[in-house]
Amino acid sequence: ANDYISTIPISLTYFLKTSNISGTFFNGKYFSIFSLYLYTYEVVGHSFIACNNDLNLNEISFLTRYTMNLNTYIQKNKPASPIPVSGDVQLDSSNTTNPNDLIPINYDGPLISLVSELNELTGLASVKSDLLDIIHLLKVNSLRVSRGLTPAFVPMHYVFLGNLVSEKTLIVDYLSQIYQHFNIISQDKITKASISDFIGIDSSDTLSKIKIIIEKSQPGILFLEDLHTLSTDFVDNVGDSLLTFLIRELSEVSSQLITILSGPTKELTIFLEDNPLVSQLFIKNIYFEDYTLEEITEIIFSKATKNDYHFDNEATFYLQKQIASYVAENTNAYSNMSFFQSLLDNIFSKQAERIMHLPAVDTHILQTITLEDVIAGTL
């Protein structure tokens, strides 16, 4: 696969060599043959990945890397031209636009980097798919606006369902970058608020606090992690007043605010069913699936590798058994990555204790995690 990714198609080298020949026409006013060439590979690649209804993240990653390599090769070897071959379309300000002219549809640098980072995340298949759908919608909307067409509806209120707390925080950051890239919000700002931040001494004070928090959150994202607790943690009349005020204010807010409700799937689903005004405003759900045993194992060893640690064979086998045993005995293990991060940190600490008793060390010793370290770190 790596050989294929690094191989430049002969047809592309042909286009690059012949594009400078007098009389050869490769560019229109709003398109470049190189943009269309990349777009063709993207469409064929997407169709191939989707043909069996199985989202394979390795295939997505390979396609992204391949088109990035092609784009890099083009930028290095293409002739000088004012025609945009990537990024947002630059349209002429004159009134001579032909509605049949083609517009290049490519990701620019920031989006390529963002999508690549998403593809490298372990698990979260449906979350990645949802974010890619949002990117495609916003990209096509920008092209529609450039042609004087009405843009499609863009969700501004999301529900994050699932138990992966730290992962939700990460995806909020990606979502903020996406919306800022397409100028939906002007700042990459995320404001976290809990229900206690809204509760005042009376209804007037509660409404005032809601207005202040919403005002401070703009432009950006307002992230609410515990709205579903209104049904259990507060007296009904207090909860009802807060919820009424909050939904009213969010409904009237400007387009410079994205709002996200987050919570465990069961509790948040019940809350939305019991509060139709909330579910009518927050119509886009993004579901964070729990990790599988294989994904948990991959994340742990990947974190170690990124920190320049290496498990020897005995340590690897023992830790895999310990992970499987813990997951089998704890139903919440598939979403409790903080436990496994603590476990990994403890193993690193035990390795350091062992090394301090050695007379001398080298790089290999500093990097290697032994069976002794894992046993001591998992007790």
C-alpha atoms as a printed R data frame, in Angstrom:
    type eleno elety resid chain resno       x       y       z
1   ATOM     1    CA   ALA     A     1   0.000   0.000   0.000
2   ATOM     2    CA   ASN     A     2   2.855   2.417   0.814
3   ATOM     3    CA   ASP     A     3   4.425   1.764  -2.585
4   ATOM     4    CA   TYR     A     4   1.120   2.588  -4.253
5   ATOM     5    CA   ILE     A     5   0.718   5.805  -2.260
6   ATOM     6    CA   SER     A     6   4.148   7.042  -3.353
7   ATOM     7    CA   THR     A     7   3.624   6.137  -7.032
8   ATOM     8    CA   ILE     A     8   2.649   9.016  -9.332
9   ATOM     9    CA   PRO     A     9   0.304   7.989 -12.206
10  ATOM    10    CA   ILE     A    10   1.811   8.221 -15.690
11  ATOM    11    CA   SER     A    11  -1.243  10.163 -16.866
12  ATOM    12    CA   LEU     A    12  -0.511  12.924 -14.334
13  ATOM    13    CA   THR     A    13   3.092  13.266 -15.488
14  ATOM    14    CA   TYR     A    14   1.750  13.495 -19.054
15  ATOM    15    CA   PHE     A    15  -0.590  16.374 -18.167
16  ATOM    16    CA   LEU     A    16   2.205  18.211 -16.381
17  ATOM    17    CA   LYS     A    17   4.656  17.804 -19.272
18  ATOM    18    CA   THR     A    18   2.197  18.858 -21.983
19  ATOM    19    CA   SER     A    19   0.482  21.724 -20.165
20  ATOM    20    CA   ASN     A    20   3.146  24.165 -21.375
21  ATOM    21    CA   ILE     A    21   2.845  23.182 -25.054
22  ATOM    22    CA   SER     A    22   1.523  26.036 -27.154
23  ATOM    23    CA   GLY     A    23  -2.074  25.521 -28.195
24  ATOM    24    CA   THR     A    24  -2.803  22.953 -25.506
25  ATOM    25    CA   PHE     A    25  -5.891  23.925 -23.478
26  ATOM    26    CA   PHE     A    26  -6.064  22.560 -19.954
27  ATOM    27    CA   ASN     A    27  -7.560  25.429 -17.981
28  ATOM    28    CA   GLY     A    28 -10.901  27.189 -18.089
29  ATOM    29    CA   LYS     A    29 -11.747  30.395 -16.310
30  ATOM    30    CA   TYR     A    30 -12.857  28.602 -13.154
31  ATOM    31    CA   PHE     A    31 -11.296  25.183 -13.414
32  ATOM    32    CA   SER     A    32  -7.948  23.459 -13.797
33  ATOM    33    CA   ILE     A    33  -7.342  20.047 -15.301
34  ATOM    34    CA   PHE     A    34  -5.259  19.247 -12.235
35  ATOM    35    CA   SER     A    35  -8.164  20.031  -9.901
36  ATOM    36    CA   LEU     A    36 -10.444  17.822 -11.954
37  ATOM    37    CA   TYR     A    37  -7.782  15.121 -11.978
38  ATOM    38    CA   LEU     A    38  -7.591  15.099  -8.158
39  ATOM    39    CA   TYR     A    39 -11.360  15.249  -7.866
40  ATOM    40    CA   THR     A    40 -11.681  12.184 -10.119
41  ATOM    41    CA   TYR     A    41  -9.397  10.189  -7.833
42  ATOM    42    CA   GLU     A    42 -11.366  11.341  -4.774
43  ATOM    43    CA   VAL     A    43 -14.718  10.334  -6.287
44  ATOM    44    CA   VAL     A    44 -13.437   6.945  -7.468
45  ATOM    45    CA   GLY     A    45 -11.801   6.371  -4.091
46  ATOM    46    CA   HIS     A    46 -14.946   7.291  -2.132
47  ATOM    47    CA   SER     A    47 -17.045   5.012  -4.341
48  ATOM    48    CA   PHE     A    48 -14.641   2.123  -3.832
49  ATOM    49    CA   ILE     A    49 -14.600   2.585  -0.036
50  ATOM    50    CA   ALA     A    50 -18.403   2.739   0.134
51  ATOM    51    CA   CYS     A    51 -19.132  -0.110  -2.305
52  ATOM    52    CA   ASN     A    52 -19.531  -2.769   0.396
53  ATOM    53    CA   ASN     A    53 -21.176  -0.492   3.021
54  ATOM    54    CA   ASP     A    54 -18.186  -1.046   5.298
55  ATOM    55    CA   LEU     A    55 -16.324   2.048   6.559
56  ATOM    56    CA   ASN     A    56 -12.654   1.056   6.532
57  ATOM    57    CA   LEU     A    57 -10.593   3.758   8.213
58  ATOM    58    CA   ASN     A    58  -7.327   2.419   6.770
59  ATOM    59    CA   GLU     A    59  -8.729   2.815   3.274
60  ATOM    60    CA   ILE     A    60  -9.861   6.376   4.062
61  ATOM    61    CA   SER     A    61  -6.432   7.192   5.447
62  ATOM    62    CA   PHE     A    62  -4.684   5.753   2.376
63  ATOM    63    CA   LEU     A    63  -6.963   7.713   0.031
64  ATOM    64    CA   THR     A    64  -6.324  10.945   1.929
65  ATOM    65    CA   ARG     A    65  -2.556  10.407   1.919
66  ATOM    66    CA   TYR     A    66  -2.588   9.459  -1.751
67  ATOM    67    CA   THR     A    67  -4.508  12.554  -2.905
68  ATOM    68    CA   MET     A    68  -2.292  14.715  -0.672
69  ATOM    69    CA   ASN     A    69   0.806  13.237  -2.350
70  ATOM    70    CA   LEU     A    70  -0.688  13.889  -5.780
71  ATOM    71    CA   ASN     A    71  -1.526  17.469  -4.841
72  ATOM    72    CA   THR     A    72   2.011  18.037  -3.489
73  ATOM    73    CA   TYR     A    73   3.500  16.631  -6.702
74  ATOM    74    CA   ILE     A    74   1.269  18.915  -8.791
75  ATOM    75    CA   GLN     A    75   2.201  22.011  -6.804
76  ATOM    76    CA   LYS     A    76   5.902  21.270  -7.264
77  ATOM    77    CA   ASN     A    77   5.727  20.539 -10.979
78  ATOM    78    CA   LYS     A    78   2.798  22.472 -12.475
79  ATOM    79    CA   PRO     A    79   3.447  25.539 -14.641
80  ATOM    80    CA   ALA     A    80   2.787  28.988 -13.235
81  ATOM    81    CA   SER     A    81  -0.929  29.728 -13.495
82  ATOM    82    CA   PRO     A    82  -3.446  32.065 -11.848
83  ATOM    83    CA   ILE     A    83  -6.038  29.279 -11.828
84  ATOM    84    CA   PRO     A    84  -6.761  28.008  -8.275
85  ATOM    85    CA   VAL     A    85  -6.200  24.246  -8.017
86  ATOM    86    CA   SER     A    86  -7.008  23.813  -4.339
87  ATOM    87    CA   GLY     A    87  -8.724  25.566  -1.482
88  ATOM    88    CA   ASP     A    88 -11.708  27.860  -1.680
89  ATOM    89    CA   VAL     A    89 -12.768  28.945  -5.146
90  ATOM    90    CA   GLN     A    90 -11.705  32.428  -6.233
91  ATOM    91    CA   LEU     A    91 -14.394  33.762  -8.533
92  ATOM    92    CA   ASP     A    92 -14.041  36.695 -10.889
93  ATOM    93    CA   SER     A    93 -16.008  39.755  -9.811
94  ATOM    94    CA   SER     A    94 -17.291  40.436 -13.336
95  ATOM    95    CA   ASN     A    95 -20.772  39.475 -14.501
96  ATOM    96    CA   THR     A    96 -19.550  37.134 -17.235
97  ATOM    97    CA   THR     A    97 -19.794  33.961 -15.143
98  ATOM    98    CA   ASN     A    98 -21.113  31.015 -17.072
99  ATOM    99    CA   PRO     A    99 -23.278  28.839 -14.796
100 ATOM   100    CA   ASN     A   100 -21.964  25.778 -16.642
101 ATOM   101    CA   ASP     A   101 -18.309  26.526 -15.816
102 ATOM   102    CA   LEU     A   102 -16.786  23.901 -13.553
103 ATOM   103    CA   ILE     A   103 -15.525  24.795 -10.087
104 ATOM   104    CA   PRO     A   104 -12.653  22.841  -8.507
105 ATOM   105    CA   ILE     A   105 -13.740  20.973  -5.379
106 ATOM   106    CA   ASN     A   106 -10.652  20.338  -3.267
107 ATOM   107    CA   TYR     A   107  -9.681  20.556   0.381
108 ATOM   108    CA   ASP     A   108  -7.132  23.216   1.187
109 ATOM   109    CA   GLY     A   109  -4.230  22.698   3.581
110 ATOM   110    CA   PRO     A   110  -6.034  23.130   6.940
111 ATOM   111    CA   LEU     A   111  -8.874  20.810   5.951
112 ATOM   112    CA   ILE     A   112  -6.463  18.175   4.644
113 ATOM   113    CA   SER     A   113  -4.601  18.260   7.947
114 ATOM   114    CA   LEU     A   114  -7.826  18.097   9.958
115 ATOM   115    CA   VAL     A   115  -9.239  15.154   8.007
116 ATOM   116    CA   SER     A   116  -5.899  13.352   8.281
117 ATOM   117    CA   GLU     A   117  -5.916  13.824  12.066
118 ATOM   118    CA   LEU     A   118  -9.461  12.476  12.250
119 ATOM   119    CA   ASN     A   119  -8.517   9.405  10.231
120 ATOM   120    CA   GLU     A   120  -5.644   8.687  12.611
121 ATOM   121    CA   LEU     A   121  -7.960   8.506  15.638
122 ATOM   122    CA   THR     A   122  -8.701   4.983  16.804
123 ATOM   123    CA   GLY     A   123 -12.380   3.996  16.686
124 ATOM   124    CA   LEU     A   124 -15.140   6.652  16.478
125 ATOM   125    CA   ALA     A   125 -16.171   5.527  12.969
126 ATOM   126    CA   SER     A   126 -19.631   7.113  13.009
127 ATOM   127    CA   VAL     A   127 -18.279  10.355  14.525
128 ATOM   128    CA   LYS     A   128 -15.702  10.647  11.748
129 ATOM   129    CA   SER     A   129 -18.386  10.004   9.153
130 ATOM   130    CA   ASP     A   130 -20.628  12.708  10.651
131 ATOM   131    CA   LEU     A   131 -17.821  15.285  10.669
132 ATOM   132    CA   LEU     A   132 -16.947  14.461   7.062
133 ATOM   133    CA   ASP     A   133 -20.609  14.982   6.126
134 ATOM   134    CA   ILE     A   134 -20.512  18.409   7.814
135 ATOM   135    CA   ILE     A   135 -17.350  19.349   5.913
136 ATOM   136    CA   HIS     A   136 -18.907  18.296   2.605
137 ATOM   137    CA   LEU     A   137 -22.103  20.246   3.329
138 ATOM   138    CA   LEU     A   138 -20.239  23.426   4.247
139 ATOM   139    CA   LYS     A   139 -17.900  23.109   1.267
140 ATOM   140    CA   VAL     A   140 -20.751  22.664  -1.209
141 ATOM   141    CA   ASN     A   141 -22.668  25.493   0.467
142 ATOM   142    CA   SER     A   142 -19.713  27.828  -0.134
143 ATOM   143    CA   LEU     A   143 -19.763  26.839  -3.799
144 ATOM   144    CA   ARG     A   144 -23.526  27.370  -4.021
145 ATOM   145    CA   VAL     A   145 -23.246  30.840  -2.482
146 ATOM   146    CA   SER     A   146 -20.487  31.709  -4.969
147 ATOM   147    CA   ARG     A   147 -22.986  31.001  -7.759
148 ATOM   148    CA   GLY     A   148 -25.800  32.953  -6.153
149 ATOM   149    CA   LEU     A   149 -27.657  29.820  -4.996
150 ATOM   150    CA   THR     A   150 -29.392  29.377  -1.636
151 ATOM   151    CA   PRO     A   151 -27.212  27.350   0.748
152 ATOM   152    CA   ALA     A   152 -28.584  24.203   2.403
153 ATOM   153    CA   PHE     A   153 -29.567  24.215   6.077
154 ATOM   154    CA   VAL     A   154 -26.550  23.914   8.384
155 ATOM   155    CA   PRO     A   155 -27.060  22.425  11.885
156 ATOM   156    CA   MET     A   156 -26.114  24.799  14.712
157 ATOM   157    CA   HIS     A   157 -27.322  22.673  17.638
158 ATOM   158    CA   TYR     A   158 -25.883  19.201  18.295
159 ATOM   159    CA   VAL     A   159 -26.425  16.353  20.737
160 ATOM   160    CA   PHE     A   160 -23.359  14.298  21.680
161 ATOM   161    CA   LEU     A   161 -24.551  10.875  22.864
162 ATOM   162    CA   GLY     A   162 -22.286   8.310  24.504
163 ATOM   163    CA   ASN     A   163 -19.922   7.747  27.386
164 ATOM   164    CA   LEU     A   164 -16.563   8.861  25.922
165 ATOM   165    CA   VAL     A   165 -16.059  12.137  27.785
166 ATOM   166    CA   SER     A   166 -12.523  13.073  26.707
167 ATOM   167    CA   GLU     A   167 -13.245  12.124  23.103
168 ATOM   168    CA   LYS     A   168 -16.247  14.471  23.021
169 ATOM   169    CA   THR     A   169 -14.027  17.333  24.134
170 ATOM   170    CA   LEU     A   170 -11.614  16.525  21.311
171 ATOM   171    CA   ILE     A   171 -14.359  16.421  18.683
172 ATOM   172    CA   VAL     A   172 -15.787  19.739  19.919
173 ATOM   173    CA   ASP     A   173 -12.412  21.261  19.093
174 ATOM   174    CA   TYR     A   174 -12.460  19.752  15.587
175 ATOM   175    CA   LEU     A   175 -16.022  20.975  15.058
176 ATOM   176    CA   SER     A   176 -14.989  24.484  16.080
177 ATOM   177    CA   GLN     A   177 -12.124  24.434  13.573
178 ATOM   178    CA   ILE     A   178 -14.453  23.272  10.791
179 ATOM   179    CA   TYR     A   179 -17.076  25.948  11.382
180 ATOM   180    CA   GLN     A   180 -14.440  28.652  11.698
181 ATOM   181    CA   HIS     A   181 -12.750  27.517   8.485
182 ATOM   182    CA   PHE     A   182 -15.976  28.093   6.568
183 ATOM   183    CA   ASN     A   183 -16.612  31.412   8.359
184 ATOM   184    CA   ILE     A   184 -19.760  30.204  10.121
185 ATOM   185    CA   ILE     A   185 -18.192  31.375  13.376
186 ATOM   186    CA   SER     A   186 -15.437  33.958  13.457
187 ATOM   187    CA   GLN     A   187 -13.472  32.605  16.431
188 ATOM   188    CA   ASP     A   188 -12.225  29.201  17.520
189 ATOM   189    CA   LYS     A   189 -13.655  29.642  21.035
190 ATOM   190    CA   ILE     A   190 -15.230  26.932  23.201
191 ATOM   191    CA   THR     A   191 -17.173  27.779  26.377
192 ATOM   192    CA   LYS     A   192 -18.077  24.984  28.783
193 ATOM   193    CA   ALA     A   193 -20.995  25.514  31.135
194 ATOM   194    CA   SER     A   194 -22.870  23.362  33.632
195 ATOM   195    CA   ILE     A   195 -26.413  23.785  34.882
196 ATOM   196    CA   SER     A   196 -25.163  25.222  38.165
197 ATOM   197    CA   ASP     A   197 -23.669  28.138  36.196
198 ATOM   198    CA   PHE     A   198 -27.183  29.147  35.107
199 ATOM   199    CA   ILE     A   199 -29.040  28.834  38.419
200 ATOM   200    CA   GLY     A   200 -29.814  32.193  40.049
201 ATOM   201    CA   ILE     A   201 -31.467  33.178  43.300
202 ATOM   202    CA   ASP     A   202 -34.731  33.742  41.435
203 ATOM   203    CA   SER     A   203 -36.162  33.599  37.916
204 ATOM   204    CA   SER     A   204 -34.900  37.065  37.026
205 ATOM   205    CA   ASP     A   205 -31.375  36.239  38.172
206 ATOM   206    CA   THR     A   206 -31.468  32.908  36.292
207 ATOM   207    CA   LEU     A   207 -32.482  34.638  33.064
208 ATOM   208    CA   SER     A   208 -29.727  37.199  33.544
209 ATOM   209    CA   LYS     A   209 -27.081  34.476  33.992
210 ATOM   210    CA   ILE     A   210 -28.316  32.631  30.887
211 ATOM   211    CA   LYS     A   211 -28.037  35.808  28.805
212 ATOM   212    CA   ILE     A   212 -24.529  36.550  30.117
213 ATOM   213    CA   ILE     A   213 -23.198  33.043  29.385
214 ATOM   214    CA   ILE     A   214 -24.699  32.982  25.896
215 ATOM   215    CA   GLU     A   215 -23.320  36.456  25.178
216 ATOM   216    CA   LYS     A   216 -19.820  35.465  26.361
217 ATOM   217    CA   SER     A   217 -19.923  32.292  24.267
218 ATOM   218    CA   GLN     A   218 -20.345  34.203  21.003
219 ATOM   219    CA   PRO     A   219 -18.790  33.801  18.558
220 ATOM   220    CA   GLY     A   220 -17.932  30.168  19.202
221 ATOM   221    CA   ILE     A   221 -19.284  26.969  20.734
222 ATOM   222    CA   LEU     A   222 -21.289  26.596  23.953
223 ATOM   223    CA   PHE     A   223 -20.748  23.098  25.375
224 ATOM   224    CA   LEU     A   224 -23.351  21.898  27.920
225 ATOM   225    CA   GLU     A   225 -22.449  18.609  29.583
226 ATOM   226    CA   ASP     A   226 -25.223  18.109  32.138
227 ATOM   227    CA   LEU     A   227 -28.492  19.585  30.861
228 ATOM   228    CA   HIS     A   228 -30.164  16.182  31.299
229 ATOM   229    CA   THR     A   229 -29.696  16.445  35.087
230 ATOM   230    CA   LEU     A   230 -32.479  19.026  35.220
231 ATOM   231    CA   SER     A   231 -34.948  16.152  35.334
232 ATOM   232    CA   THR     A   232 -33.378  14.665  38.476
233 ATOM   233    CA   ASP     A   233 -31.105  17.111  40.295
234 ATOM   234    CA   PHE     A   234 -33.382  20.152  40.585
235 ATOM   235    CA   VAL     A   235 -36.839  20.850  41.881
236 ATOM   236    CA   ASP     A   236 -39.247  20.720  38.945
237 ATOM   237    CA   ASN     A   237 -40.313  24.360  38.941
238 ATOM   238    CA   VAL     A   238 -36.676  25.543  39.023
239 ATOM   239    CA   GLY     A   239 -35.683  23.160  36.255
240 ATOM   240    CA   ASP     A   240 -38.677  24.057  34.119
241 ATOM   241    CA   SER     A   241 -37.977  27.783  34.435
242 ATOM   242    CA   LEU     A   242 -34.297  27.400  33.566
243 ATOM   243    CA   LEU     A   243 -35.038  25.141  30.617
244 ATOM   244    CA   THR     A   244 -37.736  27.477  29.278
245 ATOM   245    CA   PHE     A   245 -35.431  30.486  29.498
246 ATOM   246    CA   LEU     A   246 -32.439  28.643  28.011
247 ATOM   247    CA   ILE     A   247 -34.251  27.210  24.986
248 ATOM   248    CA   ARG     A   248 -35.910  30.547  24.275
249 ATOM   249    CA   GLU     A   249 -32.605  32.409  24.375
250 ATOM   250    CA   LEU     A   250 -30.819  29.807  22.238
251 ATOM   251    CA   SER     A   251 -33.631  29.914  19.677
252 ATOM   252    CA   GLU     A   252 -33.203  33.673  19.301
253 ATOM   253    CA   VAL     A   253 -29.403  33.763  19.310
254 ATOM   254    CA   SER     A   254 -27.402  34.870  16.262
255 ATOM   255    CA   SER     A   255 -25.758  32.486  13.801
256 ATOM   256    CA   GLN     A   256 -22.409  33.008  15.543
257 ATOM   257    CA   LEU     A   257 -23.098  30.352  18.194
258 ATOM   258    CA   ILE     A   258 -22.952  26.557  17.969
259 ATOM   259    CA   THR     A   259 -24.541  24.771  20.951
260 ATOM   260    CA   ILE     A   260 -23.806  21.191  21.999
261 ATOM   261    CA   LEU     A   261 -25.632  19.074  24.568
262 ATOM   262    CA   SER     A   262 -23.577  16.179  25.877
263 ATOM   263    CA   GLY     A   263 -24.331  13.277  28.185
264 ATOM   264    CA   PRO     A   264 -24.719   9.501  28.562
265 ATOM   265    CA   THR     A   265 -26.919   7.987  25.854
266 ATOM   266    CA   LYS     A   266 -29.694   6.599  28.067
267 ATOM   267    CA   GLU     A   267 -30.132   9.618  30.351
268 ATOM   268    CA   LEU     A   268 -29.871  12.213  27.594
269 ATOM   269    CA   THR     A   269 -32.246  10.310  25.298
270 ATOM   270    CA   ILE     A   270 -34.898  10.142  28.045
271 ATOM   271    CA   PHE     A   271 -34.430  13.846  28.738
272 ATOM   272    CA   LEU     A   272 -34.927  14.736  25.049
273 ATOM   273    CA   GLU     A   273 -38.039  12.558  24.834
274 ATOM   274    CA   ASP     A   274 -39.500  14.277  27.916
275 ATOM   275    CA   ASN     A   275 -38.687  17.767  26.619
276 ATOM   276    CA   PRO     A   276 -39.894  18.166  23.016
277 ATOM   277    CA   LEU     A   277 -38.877  21.854  22.877
278 ATOM   278    CA   VAL     A   278 -35.269  20.797  23.398
279 ATOM   279    CA   SER     A   279 -35.383  17.956  20.864
280 ATOM   280    CA   GLN     A   280 -36.984  20.272  18.285
281 ATOM   281    CA   LEU     A   281 -34.040  22.667  18.585
282 ATOM   282    CA   PHE     A   282 -31.279  20.055  18.875
283 ATOM   283    CA   ILE     A   283 -32.016  17.909  15.843
284 ATOM   284    CA   LYS     A   284 -28.545  16.619  14.935
285 ATOM   285    CA   ASN     A   285 -27.261  13.674  16.996
286 ATOM   286    CA   ILE     A   286 -23.664  12.463  16.960
287 ATOM   287    CA   TYR     A   287 -23.155   9.105  18.662
288 ATOM   288    CA   PHE     A   288 -19.851   8.175  20.324
289 ATOM   289    CA   GLU     A   289 -19.635   4.384  20.371
290 ATOM   290    CA   ASP     A   290 -17.748   2.689  23.197
291 ATOM   291    CA   TYR     A   291 -14.356   1.323  22.223
292 ATOM   292    CA   THR     A   292 -13.871  -2.354  21.449
293 ATOM   293    CA   LEU     A   293 -11.252  -4.436  23.250
294 ATOM   294    CA   GLU     A   294  -9.047  -4.274  20.157
295 ATOM   295    CA   GLU     A   295  -9.356  -0.473  19.973
296 ATOM   296    CA   ILE     A   296  -8.541  -0.055  23.672
297 ATOM   297    CA   THR     A   297  -5.440  -2.193  23.247
298 ATOM   298    CA   GLU     A   298  -4.385  -0.256  20.152
299 ATOM   299    CA   ILE     A   299  -4.813   3.095  21.928
300 ATOM   300    CA   ILE     A   300  -2.721   2.018  24.929
301 ATOM   301    CA   PHE     A   301   0.210   0.709  22.892
302 ATOM   302    CA   SER     A   302  -0.014   3.668  20.512
303 ATOM   303    CA   LYS     A   303   0.232   6.109  23.423
304 ATOM   304    CA   ALA     A   304   3.323   4.273  24.645
305 ATOM   305    CA   THR     A   305   4.934   4.382  21.209
306 ATOM   306    CA   LYS     A   306   4.263   8.115  20.835
307 ATOM   307    CA   ASN     A   307   6.052   8.642  24.149
308 ATOM   308    CA   ASP     A   308   9.097   6.642  22.976
309 ATOM   309    CA   TYR     A   309   8.363   3.522  25.015
310 ATOM   310    CA   HIS     A   310   8.525  -0.049  23.753
311 ATOM   311    CA   PHE     A   311   7.056  -3.171  25.409
312 ATOM   312    CA   ASP     A   312   9.146  -6.304  25.079
313 ATOM   313    CA   ASN     A   313   7.347  -9.499  24.033
314 ATOM   314    CA   GLU     A   314   6.643 -10.792  27.543
315 ATOM   315    CA   ALA     A   315   5.395  -7.383  28.709
316 ATOM   316    CA   THR     A   316   3.176  -7.041  25.640
317 ATOM   317    CA   PHE     A   317   1.565 -10.445  26.141
318 ATOM   318    CA   TYR     A   318   0.982  -9.887  29.867
319 ATOM   319    CA   LEU     A   319  -0.508  -6.400  29.416
320 ATOM   320    CA   GLN     A   320  -2.858  -7.637  26.682
321 ATOM   321    CA   LYS     A   321  -4.125 -10.321  29.083
322 ATOM   322    CA   GLN     A   322  -4.601  -7.746  31.855
323 ATOM   323    CA   ILE     A   323  -6.543  -5.417  29.568
324 ATOM   324    CA   ALA     A   324  -8.809  -8.243  28.387
325 ATOM   325    CA   SER     A   325  -9.406  -9.369  31.973
326 ATOM   326    CA   TYR     A   326 -10.307  -5.875  33.172
327 ATOM   327    CA   VAL     A   327 -12.673  -5.298  30.252
328 ATOM   328    CA   ALA     A   328 -14.407  -8.631  30.889
329 ATOM   329    CA   GLU     A   329 -14.992  -7.777  34.547
330 ATOM   330    CA   ASN     A   330 -16.059  -4.127  34.156
331 ATOM   331    CA   THR     A   331 -19.011  -3.185  31.967
332 ATOM   332    CA   ASN     A   332 -17.953   0.468  31.795
333 ATOM   333    CA   ALA     A   333 -14.400  -0.350  30.708
334 ATOM   334    CA   TYR     A   334 -15.126   0.293  27.034
335 ATOM   335    CA   SER     A   335 -15.585   3.995  27.739
336 ATOM   336    CA   ASN     A   336 -13.214   4.421  30.706
337 ATOM   337    CA   MET     A   337 -10.023   5.468  28.931
338 ATOM   338    CA   SER     A   338  -8.942   7.524  31.942
339 ATOM   339    CA   PHE     A   339  -8.428   4.241  33.833
340 ATOM   340    CA   PHE     A   340  -6.160   2.884  31.104
341 ATOM   341    CA   GLN     A   341  -4.234   6.165  30.906
342 ATOM   342    CA   SER     A   342  -3.621   5.940  34.659
343 ATOM   343    CA   LEU     A   343  -2.563   2.327  34.237
344 ATOM   344    CA   LEU     A   344  -0.068   3.293  31.546
345 ATOM   345    CA   ASP     A   345   1.313   6.151  33.632
346 ATOM   346    CA   ASN     A   346   1.773   3.758  36.554
347 ATOM   347    CA   ILE     A   347   3.702   1.323  34.355
348 ATOM   348    CA   PHE     A   348   5.988   4.152  33.204
349 ATOM   349    CA   SER     A   349   6.549   5.087  36.856
350 ATOM   350    CA   LYS     A   350   7.464   1.501  37.806
351 ATOM   351    CA   GLN     A   351   9.906   1.353  34.900
352 ATOM   352    CA   ALA     A   352  11.584   4.505  36.213
353 ATOM   353    CA   GLU     A   353  11.856   2.969  39.702
354 ATOM   354    CA   ARG     A   354  13.522  -0.135  38.238
355 ATOM   355    CA   ILE     A   355  15.954   1.871  36.109
356 ATOM   356    CA   MET     A   356  17.097   3.949  39.095
357 ATOM   357    CA   HIS     A   357  18.604   0.782  40.619
358 ATOM   358    CA   LEU     A   358  20.759   0.077  37.562
359 ATOM   359    CA   PRO     A   359  24.436   1.082  37.476
360 ATOM   360    CA   ALA     A   360  24.185   2.471  33.911
361 ATOM   361    CA   VAL     A   361  21.628   2.836  31.126
362 ATOM   362    CA   ASP     A   362  21.455   3.229  27.379
363 ATOM   363    CA   THR     A   363  18.686   4.347  25.020
364 ATOM   364    CA   HIS     A   364  17.301   0.829  24.659
365 ATOM   365    CA   ILE     A   365  16.948   0.436  28.426
366 ATOM   366    CA   LEU     A   366  15.247   3.824  28.752
367 ATOM   367    CA   GLN     A   367  12.708   2.892  26.077
368 ATOM   368    CA   THR     A   368  11.952  -0.709  27.042
369 ATOM   369    CA   ILE     A   369   9.048  -1.734  29.265
370 ATOM   370    CA   THR     A   370   9.654  -5.173  30.772
371 ATOM   371    CA   LEU     A   371   7.360  -7.796  32.258
372 ATOM   372    CA   GLU     A   372   8.528  -6.695  35.712
373 ATOM   373    CA   ASP     A   373   7.351  -3.127  35.017
374 ATOM   374    CA   VAL     A   374   3.909  -4.251  33.816
375 ATOM   375    CA   ILE     A   375   3.340  -6.604  36.745
376 ATOM   376    CA   ALA     A   376   4.325  -3.899  39.240
377 ATOM   377    CA   GLY     A   377   2.231  -1.293  37.437
378 ATOM   378    CA   THR     A   378  -0.925  -3.387  37.278
379 ATOM   379    CA   LEU     A   379  -1.024  -4.639  40.851
